[in-house]
Amino acid sequence: MKNTFIAISSAGTKADPSKVTRQQPFWDEHAAFIDQLVAERFIRMGGPLIDEAEIPHGALLIVSAEDENEVREKLKNDPWFEKGILKLESVSRWKIFIDARK
């Protein structure tokens, strides 16, 4: 049975604090990886956590997985995690009580 998880990451040591999300190193590789996980319906929603200048300081993903281990295993191959642009901080199971999209 699939569960909903929230994965929160912070900016890694190789993130460029002067650049917006799409200008970060390895953007194309990261975007292709994320697009594949969306196509697989693993990632349900997500995006960068940004400041007033649109500079990212991390990201939040809502994913569908069996367990926390599956989340960590899938995300570890993201080029941004591999290259130090993002650092995975936490993975938490999320029980949704309210969903105004329905």
DRENPABA-446018 format. One record per atom (N, C-alpha, C): residue number from 1; residue in three letters; x, y, z. Coordinates in steps of 0.001 Angstrom, whole numbers. Layout:
N
{lumza NUM 'ala' {X Y Z}};
...
// end
This chain:
102
{lumza 1 'met' {829 -1182 0}};
{lumza 1 'met' {0 0 0}};
{lumza 1 'met' {876 1249 0}};
{lumza 2 'lys' {529 2194 -847}};
{lumza 2 'lys' {1291 3438 -933}};
{lumza 2 'lys' {859 4399 166}};
{lumza 3 'asn' {1821 5111 684}};
{lumza 3 'asn' {1600 6145 1687}};
{lumza 3 'asn' {2103 7468 1124}};
{lumza 4 'thr' {1702 8556 1739}};
{lumza 4 'thr' {2174 9874 1341}};
{lumza 4 'thr' {3292 10295 2282}};
{lumza 5 'phe' {4362 10811 1690}};
{lumza 5 'phe' {5513 11284 2452}};
{lumza 5 'phe' {5868 12696 2003}};
{lumza 6 'ile' {6469 13433 2926}};
{lumza 6 'ile' {7032 14744 2604}};
{lumza 6 'ile' {8542 14630 2768}};
{lumza 7 'ala' {9258 15013 1724}};
{lumza 7 'ala' {10722 15033 1755}};
{lumza 7 'ala' {11156 16496 1719}};
{lumza 8 'ile' {11919 16893 2722}};
{lumza 8 'ile' {12399 18271 2809}};
{lumza 8 'ile' {13910 18272 2666}};
{lumza 9 'ser' {14386 19143 1802}};
{lumza 9 'ser' {15831 19268 1607}};
{lumza 9 'ser' {16255 20718 1827}};
{lumza 10 'ser' {17533 20885 2067}};
{lumza 10 'ser' {18111 22218 2212}};
{lumza 10 'ser' {19132 22417 1098}};
{lumza 11 'ala' {19587 23654 947}};
{lumza 11 'ala' {20620 23931 -45}};
{lumza 11 'ala' {21897 23209 363}};
{lumza 12 'gly' {22506 22554 -598}};
{lumza 12 'gly' {23756 21852 -348}};
{lumza 12 'gly' {24951 22785 -459}};
{lumza 13 'thr' {26108 22253 -187}};
{lumza 13 'thr' {27334 23057 -192}};
{lumza 13 'thr' {27715 23543 -1587}};
{lumza 14 'lys' {27213 22903 -2623}};
{lumza 14 'lys' {27543 23298 -3998}};
{lumza 14 'lys' {26470 24171 -4652}};
{lumza 15 'ala' {25399 24489 -3921}};
{lumza 15 'ala' {24374 25390 -4457}};
{lumza 15 'ala' {24971 26796 -4565}};
{lumza 16 'asp' {24567 27515 -5590}};
{lumza 16 'asp' {25041 28883 -5791}};
{lumza 16 'asp' {23999 29841 -5220}};
{lumza 17 'pro' {24288 30489 -4092}};
{lumza 17 'pro' {23297 31342 -3437}};
{lumza 17 'pro' {22959 32618 -4204}};
{lumza 18 'ser' {23644 32877 -5313}};
{lumza 18 'ser' {23346 34068 -6107}};
{lumza 18 'ser' {22446 33763 -7298}};
{lumza 19 'lys' {22079 32485 -7475}};
{lumza 19 'lys' {21312 32099 -8661}};
{lumza 19 'lys' {19942 31534 -8302}};
{lumza 20 'val' {18965 31806 -9175}};
{lumza 20 'val' {17626 31248 -9009}};
{lumza 20 'val' {17653 29761 -9354}};
{lumza 21 'thr' {16559 29087 -9099}};
{lumza 21 'thr' {16489 27628 -9232}};
{lumza 21 'thr' {16986 27118 -10579}};
{lumza 22 'arg' {16439 27636 -11663}};
{lumza 22 'arg' {16778 27111 -12994}};
{lumza 22 'arg' {18179 27494 -13455}};
{lumza 23 'gln' {18877 28315 -12702}};
{lumza 23 'gln' {20257 28685 -13024}};
{lumza 23 'gln' {21265 27896 -12187}};
{lumza 24 'gln' {20793 27057 -11285}};
{lumza 24 'gln' {21698 26265 -10454}};
{lumza 24 'gln' {22440 25252 -11330}};
{lumza 25 'pro' {23655 24877 -10920}};
{lumza 25 'pro' {24391 23869 -11686}};
{lumza 25 'pro' {23593 22566 -11808}};
{lumza 26 'phe' {23737 21915 -12936}};
{lumza 26 'phe' {23113 20616 -13215}};
{lumza 26 'phe' {21581 20685 -13248}};
{lumza 27 'trp' {21021 21875 -13566}};
{lumza 27 'trp' {19568 22016 -13620}};
{lumza 27 'trp' {18942 21029 -14603}};
{lumza 28 'asp' {19472 20926 -15815}};
{lumza 28 'asp' {18857 20069 -16837}};
{lumza 28 'asp' {18808 18610 -16398}};
{lumza 29 'glu' {19886 18133 -15800}};
{lumza 29 'glu' {19933 16749 -15327}};
{lumza 29 'glu' {18934 16522 -14183}};
{lumza 30 'his' {18885 17470 -13272}};
{lumza 30 'his' {17941 17391 -12148}};
{lumza 30 'his' {16504 17403 -12664}};
{lumza 31 'ala' {16190 18320 -13571}};
{lumza 31 'ala' {14830 18429 -14103}};
{lumza 31 'ala' {14412 17148 -14810}};
{lumza 32 'ala' {15297 16545 -15583}};
{lumza 32 'ala' {14971 15287 -16278}};
{lumza 32 'ala' {14705 14176 -15266}};
{lumza 33 'phe' {15497 14112 -14214}};
{lumza 33 'phe' {15305 13099 -13168}};
{lumza 33 'phe' {13951 13287 -12481}};
{lumza 34 'ile' {13636 14514 -12105}};
{lumza 34 'ile' {12365 14803 -11436}};
{lumza 34 'ile' {11195 14520 -12371}};
{lumza 35 'asp' {11308 14914 -13634}};
{lumza 35 'asp' {10238 14646 -14601}};
{lumza 35 'asp' {9947 13148 -14704}};
{lumza 36 'gln' {10986 12320 -14649}};
{lumza 36 'gln' {10785 10869 -14705}};
{lumza 36 'gln' {10027 10370 -13467}};
{lumza 37 'leu' {10361 10891 -12288}};
{lumza 37 'leu' {9659 10477 -11072}};
{lumza 37 'leu' {8209 10952 -11066}};
{lumza 38 'val' {7941 12087 -11702}};
{lumza 38 'val' {6559 12555 -11850}};
{lumza 38 'val' {5810 11621 -12799}};
{lumza 39 'ala' {6447 11248 -13904}};
{lumza 39 'ala' {5818 10344 -14868}};
{lumza 39 'ala' {5487 8993 -14227}};
{lumza 40 'glu' {6321 8559 -13302}};
{lumza 40 'glu' {6087 7298 -12579}};
{lumza 40 'glu' {5037 7460 -11479}};
{lumza 41 'arg' {4567 8689 -11270}};
{lumza 41 'arg' {3590 9027 -10227}};
{lumza 41 'arg' {4158 8825 -8816}};
{lumza 42 'phe' {5474 8873 -8703}};
{lumza 42 'phe' {6128 8844 -7398}};
{lumza 42 'phe' {6039 10234 -6766}};
{lumza 43 'ile' {6447 11264 -7514}};
{lumza 43 'ile' {6310 12639 -7029}};
{lumza 43 'ile' {4919 13127 -7393}};
{lumza 44 'arg' {4212 13618 -6379}};
{lumza 44 'arg' {2856 14134 -6581}};
{lumza 44 'arg' {2841 15658 -6673}};
{lumza 45 'met' {3659 16305 -5875}};
{lumza 45 'met' {3795 17770 -5892}};
{lumza 45 'met' {5201 18096 -5393}};
{lumza 46 'gly' {5671 19274 -5746}};
{lumza 46 'gly' {6973 19660 -5230}};
{lumza 46 'gly' {7428 20984 -5793}};
{lumza 47 'gly' {8486 21485 -5210}};
{lumza 47 'gly' {9070 22719 -5694}};
{lumza 47 'gly' {10069 23286 -4715}};
{lumza 48 'pro' {10767 24338 -5166}};
{lumza 48 'pro' {11794 24940 -4319}};
{lumza 48 'pro' {11193 25765 -3191}};
{lumza 49 'leu' {11911 25823 -2096}};
{lumza 49 'leu' {11627 26759 -1006}};
{lumza 49 'leu' {12486 27981 -1304}};
{lumza 50 'ile' {11858 29129 -1510}};
{lumza 50 'ile' {12583 30301 -1999}};
{lumza 50 'ile' {12463 31483 -1044}};
{lumza 51 'asp' {13400 32417 -1200}};
{lumza 51 'asp' {13317 33661 -436}};
{lumza 51 'asp' {12653 34742 -1299}};
{lumza 52 'glu' {12649 35962 -829}};
{lumza 52 'glu' {11972 37059 -1538}};
{lumza 52 'glu' {12568 37313 -2919}};
{lumza 53 'ala' {13838 37004 -3108}};
{lumza 53 'ala' {14514 37229 -4386}};
{lumza 53 'ala' {14436 36006 -5303}};
{lumza 54 'glu' {13607 35023 -4930}};
{lumza 54 'glu' {13443 33792 -5704}};
{lumza 54 'glu' {14672 32875 -5643}};
{lumza 55 'ile' {15562 33109 -4687}};
{lumza 55 'ile' {16743 32266 -4518}};
{lumza 55 'ile' {16339 31052 -3688}};
{lumza 56 'pro' {16595 29844 -4187}};
{lumza 56 'pro' {16191 28651 -3437}};
{lumza 56 'pro' {17090 28402 -2230}};
{lumza 57 'his' {16469 27906 -1164}};
{lumza 57 'his' {17243 27496 8}};
{lumza 57 'his' {16882 26070 408}};
{lumza 58 'gly' {16236 25368 -505}};
{lumza 58 'gly' {15858 23983 -276}};
{lumza 58 'gly' {14687 23621 -1163}};
{lumza 59 'ala' {14060 22498 -857}};
{lumza 59 'ala' {12919 22046 -1652}};
{lumza 59 'ala' {12012 21180 -790}};
{lumza 60 'leu' {10767 21060 -1241}};
{lumza 60 'leu' {9790 20207 -592}};
{lumza 60 'leu' {9149 19342 -1668}};
{lumza 61 'leu' {9090 18045 -1420}};
{lumza 61 'leu' {8431 17107 -2329}};
{lumza 61 'leu' {7362 16344 -1565}};
{lumza 62 'ile' {6228 16150 -2193}};
{lumza 62 'ile' {5198 15259 -1681}};
{lumza 62 'ile' {5226 14049 -2596}};
{lumza 63 'val' {5473 12880 -2005}};
{lumza 63 'val' {5654 11672 -2803}};
{lumza 63 'val' {4759 10545 -2316}};
{lumza 64 'ser' {4583 9564 -3185}};
{lumza 64 'ser' {3799 8375 -2876}};
{lumza 64 'ser' {4744 7175 -2881}};
{lumza 65 'ala' {4837 6495 -1738}};
{lumza 65 'ala' {5784 5387 -1610}};
{lumza 65 'ala' {5302 4389 -570}};
{lumza 66 'glu' {5888 3212 -606}};
{lumza 66 'glu' {5565 2178 380}};
{lumza 66 'glu' {6051 2570 1770}};
{lumza 67 'asp' {7300 3086 1815}};
{lumza 67 'asp' {7897 3410 3105}};
{lumza 67 'asp' {9000 4451 2932}};
{lumza 68 'glu' {9551 4895 4037}};
{lumza 68 'glu' {10596 5917 4022}};
{lumza 68 'glu' {11821 5456 3247}};
{lumza 69 'asn' {12164 4184 3355}};
{lumza 69 'asn' {13327 3660 2654}};
{lumza 69 'asn' {13174 3823 1141}};
{lumza 70 'glu' {11973 3566 618}};
{lumza 70 'glu' {11739 3740 -814}};
{lumza 70 'glu' {11957 5193 -1225}};
{lumza 71 'val' {11496 6126 -406}};
{lumza 71 'val' {11680 7548 -705}};
{lumza 71 'val' {13171 7868 -782}};
{lumza 72 'arg' {13925 7466 219}};
{lumza 72 'arg' {15356 7761 260}};
{lumza 72 'arg' {16098 7093 -902}};
{lumza 73 'glu' {15730 5856 -1219}};
{lumza 73 'glu' {16378 5134 -2318}};
{lumza 73 'glu' {16142 5812 -3660}};
{lumza 74 'lys' {14912 6254 -3897}};
{lumza 74 'lys' {14610 6910 -5189}};
{lumza 74 'lys' {15301 8262 -5289}};
{lumza 75 'leu' {15297 9028 -4225}};
{lumza 75 'leu' {15833 10383 -4292}};
{lumza 75 'leu' {17356 10430 -4287}};
{lumza 76 'lys' {18011 9406 -3798}};
{lumza 76 'lys' {19476 9462 -3697}};
{lumza 76 'lys' {20157 9580 -5056}};
{lumza 77 'asn' {19471 9202 -6134}};
{lumza 77 'asn' {20061 9280 -7470}};
{lumza 77 'asn' {19782 10607 -8183}};
{lumza 78 'asp' {19110 11526 -7504}};
{lumza 78 'asp' {18884 12853 -8079}};
{lumza 78 'asp' {20250 13523 -8259}};
{lumza 79 'pro' {20546 14014 -9461}};
{lumza 79 'pro' {21837 14679 -9669}};
{lumza 79 'pro' {22103 15812 -8684}};
{lumza 80 'trp' {21069 16500 -8228}};
{lumza 80 'trp' {21311 17576 -7265}};
{lumza 80 'trp' {21729 17047 -5907}};
{lumza 81 'phe' {21269 15882 -5505}};
{lumza 81 'phe' {21754 15287 -4260}};
{lumza 81 'phe' {23161 14742 -4468}};
{lumza 82 'glu' {23396 14105 -5594}};
{lumza 82 'glu' {24717 13539 -5893}};
{lumza 82 'glu' {25792 14617 -5988}};
{lumza 83 'lys' {25439 15783 -6536}};
{lumza 83 'lys' {26416 16852 -6778}};
{lumza 83 'lys' {26463 17900 -5668}};
{lumza 84 'gly' {25650 17733 -4614}};
{lumza 84 'gly' {25711 18651 -3479}};
{lumza 84 'gly' {24933 19941 -3646}};
{lumza 85 'ile' {24017 20005 -4620}};
{lumza 85 'ile' {23187 21195 -4779}};
{lumza 85 'ile' {22088 21189 -3708}};
{lumza 86 'leu' {21563 20012 -3413}};
{lumza 86 'leu' {20577 19826 -2342}};
{lumza 86 'leu' {21068 18771 -1367}};
{lumza 87 'lys' {20591 18884 -127}};
{lumza 87 'lys' {20873 17895 912}};
{lumza 87 'lys' {19540 17465 1511}};
{lumza 88 'leu' {19255 16169 1471}};
{lumza 88 'leu' {18007 15666 2048}};
{lumza 88 'leu' {18073 15795 3566}};
{lumza 89 'glu' {17132 16534 4126}};
{lumza 89 'glu' {17106 16780 5566}};
{lumza 89 'glu' {16174 15826 6298}};
{lumza 90 'ser' {14983 15580 5719}};
{lumza 90 'ser' {14038 14730 6425}};
{lumza 90 'ser' {13033 14112 5465}};
{lumza 91 'val' {12529 12963 5878}};
{lumza 91 'val' {11441 12278 5189}};
{lumza 91 'val' {10440 11897 6268}};
{lumza 92 'ser' {9201 12350 6102}};
{lumza 92 'ser' {8165 12079 7098}};
{lumza 92 'ser' {6909 11582 6420}};
{lumza 93 'arg' {6288 10583 7025}};
{lumza 93 'arg' {4998 10123 6536}};
{lumza 93 'arg' {3958 11184 6887}};
{lumza 94 'trp' {3042 11430 5943}};
{lumza 94 'trp' {2059 12496 6109}};
{lumza 94 'trp' {665 11922 5929}};
{lumza 95 'lys' {-148 12064 6941}};
{lumza 95 'lys' {-1544 11646 6870}};
{lumza 95 'lys' {-2365 12874 6530}};
{lumza 96 'ile' {-2955 12880 5352}};
{lumza 96 'ile' {-3709 14039 4879}};
{lumza 96 'ile' {-5115 14004 5452}};
{lumza 97 'phe' {-5478 15055 6167}};
{lumza 97 'phe' {-6822 15207 6698}};
{lumza 97 'phe' {-7632 16188 5855}};
{lumza 98 'ile' {-6970 17192 5294}};
{lumza 98 'ile' {-7659 18241 4568}};
{lumza 98 'ile' {-7063 18338 3164}};
{lumza 99 'asp' {-7934 18370 2149}};
{lumza 99 'asp' {-7478 18506 771}};
{lumza 99 'asp' {-8527 19287 3}};
{lumza 100 'ala' {-8335 20561 -145}};
{lumza 100 'ala' {-9311 21429 -823}};
{lumza 100 'ala' {-9351 21209 -2328}};
{lumza 101 'arg' {-8406 20434 -2874}};
{lumza 101 'arg' {-8398 20173 -4318}};
{lumza 101 'arg' {-9525 19226 -4725}};
{lumza 102 'lys' {-10098 18526 -3793}};
{lumza 102 'lys' {-11141 17548 -4118}};
{lumza 102 'lys' {-12488 18186 -4218}};
// end
